[in-house]
Structure formats: structure tokens, C-alpha cells
């Protein structure tokens, strides 16, 4: 008992004395990764909205110079394709997640990904001079690849470098920078600037991120480099004694031997991950098919249809963007107190009600950004262990971006046919997601990755026992081919 008390005091003193160093490395690495990658995702979601009239005139002029008069239907189709190239690129970017993070690491993939930001920025800059709307469409596709990679890899990187008691708050940092990127794009839209500034955050990330550590979990569990993992943890935590966290990683490493390195196909056949995978799919479909990106892509036309004066539309859009940033900042401070599940339930519940009542933009986005926006990626990080996490994010990203692509392509035609009632469809999707979360997804606050796996064990019909240095992973259900895997942890 005395030894325990003495250890507790020393741990407390250690946290106090090292707090400045912790903020220097851990928080800065989180902010640089978020700004360099997630900002671009948000910026490119919204930057297409306000300049739409000028860009459509550009499309019409170029087309008529080449081929003659353009019909309204063809212009609508071309514009829908332009908008949808971004999420389509995101889909292909998501398919690249697992191979890249396993080969280059989390930080290395983020650095490599900046190619898909800088090149499209240059293409956007020369599109008008070249007189080609095809360059804009191609640039949207390439920057979509950037967003598809960053939307998954940033969350994975931050989730792995964060202590479990900060994981929820740090997991919201990407969403915070997404909302800031959206707001910046909306402000630039007021001045009718299309903007090709996504290359600036990429350049800053390329310059600064190499000075910060790679994910210690990746270095220890996947690369077997304990020395680099220890050094990285010491820099991120701000103190020398990181044995406790390294021990927890070794326990996870031993349990990983039962799984091996999983591919996406293996992930769908591994019973102990069945409900985690279904949960990832449901959350990402619910998030994107809630209709939030329809508002970002087509905000001005939606507000105009709702009766907002044309001169005021862009300012209303900026106002809602500012509210989004404020609510996401609030989520950073409440997620560790309220937990993940409660925020998800409140978020999807209010989004459902907002869609039904058609108080579309303000209330809808007000509750999506501190809940349904960031939390799915936080929970995806926590529900999977090291070997299964990259393919899980690959599945999550694929569902996320395919759903995003569907909304971007279909919504203009949906709005033309149903008008304001188009959001009733989104309300039904929010309600279905709300019910699934309430029934299936557990609270993961302050849990280690292994502890979260145990929460899903019963639903997956798998027993996972971690105690007294031993771990047993056993599939149950009375089948003749029952599997039993037993690992002894050192």
C-alpha cells in the first residue's frame, strides 16, 4: 500500500513537472498534422459553393466557344460532376490508406499525401489561363485523394500518439480544422475568390512535421523498433519513464500475433471484429448520408430556396461556418466528460429532428459538428487494434467517401424533384443511425484498445480475457470448428 501511494505521488509530480514539454511536442504535433491535412479537407468541401455562379459562367463560355450553346441540364450535370469529383477522389484515397500507412508509417503517409495537395493547387491556378474546365475537374479529383488519405490517417496518427485520457479530445482536432477550413473557404467566397491556397498548409506540414515523432505504436508493434518507440513516447509525454505505456503496447503486440496483419478481406471474415466493422460502416454512412455535405456543396442555393435575400446568402453561410467552429471547439472540452456514445446519440437525434423540421442549416450543423462529425473517427481508432486498424480505416473511408460522392452527385436532382422535402430522406437515415448507435455501440471513454475489444467480445461471440499476464481469445458458439487461441504475455 505504501509503495502504491509513493508511486501515485511520484506519477502526479511527474505529470505536473512535465506538462510544458507535453504541450510542446504532443499538442504541437497534433495541431500541425490537423492544420496541414484536415484543414485542406474542409477548405475543399466548401470552396466550390460561393463561386459557383462565376464558375458556371466560365464553364458555359468555354463550352460555347468549343461546341455551341449549352443546355441547362448539361450545365447541371457538369457542375454535379465537378462537385462529385472531390468525394470520388476521396474514395480512391481511402483505398490507399492501408498499404501506405503500413509501408511509410502514419507520419510518412501524411508527408507523402501533400503531393495531392500541392499539384492540384497549381492546376487550379492555371485553369483559367488554359481556358479549360477539365483541369478544374481533374484538380478536384486529385485533391479528393488528398482528403481521402488525410481524413483517415490524421485520426489514426493522433489516436495512436494520444494518452487514453486525451484520445477523445485530440480525436476532435481533425474535425476542428475541417470546420476552420470550411469557414476560411466561406470567407473567401464572400470575395468571390475560388482559391487555390490548399497548397499553403501542405507546404507548412512538409516543413514542420518531420521534426515530430512517428507513432510509437507503429514503431514498436509493426516495425519492432522499441528504441525509436521509447524515444518518441518520451518526447510526446515530456518525461523519461514511459515503461507503463510500452508495457501496454507489448501486451497489444502479443495479442496481435493471433490476428497477424489483416487485409480488408480478412477483416470481413474475422469474427472478433464483426460488430466493430459493422459499426464503422453504419456510423460513416449515417454521417455522410445525413445530408451535411449537401449543405456545404450547395449552401447558397439552399438558403436562396429558403427565402434568404441573395445579397445576404453568403454572409449567412459564413455565420453558420463560424458556429460550426465554435461548437467543435466546445466538443474538445466535453467529449472526455460526456463520453462518445452520448454525443453521438444527441448529435444524430437533433440532426434527425432538424431535417424533419427543415430548420436546415443552422440547427443541423450546430449539433453535427461536436458529435456525428468527429466521433466516428475517434471510435474507429479505439475499436480496432494495431494490425486491424489500417484496413478498418480503409473500409470506413471507402464508405464515407462513396456516401459523400452519392450526396454530391444526386442532391441537385433530388432538390429539383422534391424541393425542401428532400431532407426528409436524410432525416430517416439519421434516425436509423441513432437507433443502431443506441443498441450496438458501447462507451469507449478512457479505455485502452484491448479493453474496447473486450466490450465487443460478447456481441461477437468471442471471449477475451486479459489478467495476471495472460490473454485468451476464444471463439464460442458450439460449432465443430471452434477456434481457440491462447497467448501468454511476458
HELIX and SHEET records of a PDB file:
HELIX    1   1 UNK A    2  UNK A   22  1                                  21    
HELIX    2   2 UNK A   23  UNK A   27  3                                   5    
HELIX    3   3 UNK A   28  UNK A   33  1                                   6    
HELIX    4   4 UNK A   34  UNK A   38  3                                   5    
HELIX    5   5 UNK A   39  UNK A   50  1                                  12    
HELIX    6   6 UNK A   52  UNK A   67  1                                  16    
HELIX    7   7 UNK A   72  UNK A   95  1                                  24    
HELIX    8   8 UNK A   97  UNK A  113  1                                  17    
HELIX    9   9 UNK A  115  UNK A  130  1                                  16    
HELIX   10  10 UNK A  133  UNK A  161  1                                  29    
HELIX   11  11 UNK A  167  UNK A  171  1                                   5    
HELIX   12  12 UNK A  173  UNK A  190  1                                  18    
HELIX   13  13 UNK A  198  UNK A  208  1                                  11    
HELIX   14  14 UNK A  209  UNK A  211  5                                   3    
HELIX   15  15 UNK A  216  UNK A  217  1                                   2    
HELIX   16  16 UNK A  218  UNK A  222  3                                   5    
HELIX   17  17 UNK A  226  UNK A  237  1                                  12    
HELIX   18  18 UNK A  243  UNK A  259  1                                  17    
HELIX   19  19 UNK A  264  UNK A  269  1                                   6    
HELIX   20  20 UNK A  271  UNK A  273  5                                   3    
HELIX   21  21 UNK A  274  UNK A  288  1                                  15    
HELIX   22  22 UNK A  292  UNK A  297  1                                   6    
HELIX   23  23 UNK A  299  UNK A  305  1                                   7    
HELIX   24  24 UNK A  310  UNK A  338  1                                  29    
HELIX   25  25 UNK A  340  UNK A  357  1                                  18    
HELIX   26  26 UNK A  360  UNK A  367  1                                   8    
HELIX   27  27 UNK A  368  UNK A  373  3                                   6    
HELIX   28  28 UNK A  375  UNK A  383  1                                   9    
HELIX   29  29 UNK A  386  UNK A  418  1                                  33    
HELIX   30  30 UNK A  419  UNK A  421  5                                   3    
HELIX   31  31 UNK A  422  UNK A  440  1                                  19    
HELIX   32  32 UNK A  449  UNK A  457  1                                   9    
SHEET    1   A 3 UNK A 462  UNK A 467  0                                        
SHEET    2   A 3 UNK A 470  UNK A 475 -1                                        
SHEET    3   A 3 UNK A 484  UNK A 488 -1                                        
END                                                                             
